[in-house]
């Protein structure tokens, strides 16, 4: 089984009329493969290396880097991990070699028997979510900006105003992931427990396609 450690909780707050302060959640998966998910901004390299060292993991020990999508606050330190295979959204590469995988056809990518990457477009059209089966048999979904933060369960405008290239797919995939997971690590907030009430709320939103306050694509 694998262990999931959130190295840093993400955040996002408006800091002015046309300005936002934001950084993504950064998560370490330890097990058969060492994996880092979403590497924050380009100014956070020392923070990441220090946090990894706390868990006795070096950059050279990382086998996979996964960026849930290609926005700058999720890929800023990918270059620290030169021994790793990189998955950025639907793109899989190692050095100058690219591997074609049909994420766009809905096919998941299995890293090992406990960790897989599934396509969850919405926030961007090539978003992915990492599903991890932990040692206590729970499933943690590291979902990037499919979920902005816990508050967006009851306030869907939180994720829609953060940007969504396909709100219809995002509503659908939010419900899908909640039904698969016991915990969610959102893109810009602390990890939260998935309750039956949350699943029901998201399913209702899915059946209505898009909440009234979310514009169609």
Secondary structure, DSSP 8 states (H G I E B T S, - for coil): -BEEEEEE--EEEEEETTEEEEE--EEEEESSS-EEE----TT-HHHHHHHHHHTT--GGG--EEEESS--HHHHTTGGG-TTSEEEETTEEEETTEEE---GGGT--EEEETTEEEEE--SSSTT-EEEEEEBTTS-EEEEEETTS--GGGTT-THHHHHT--S-HHHHHHHHHHHHHH-SEEEETTS--EE--HHHHHHHHHHHHTSS-TTS---
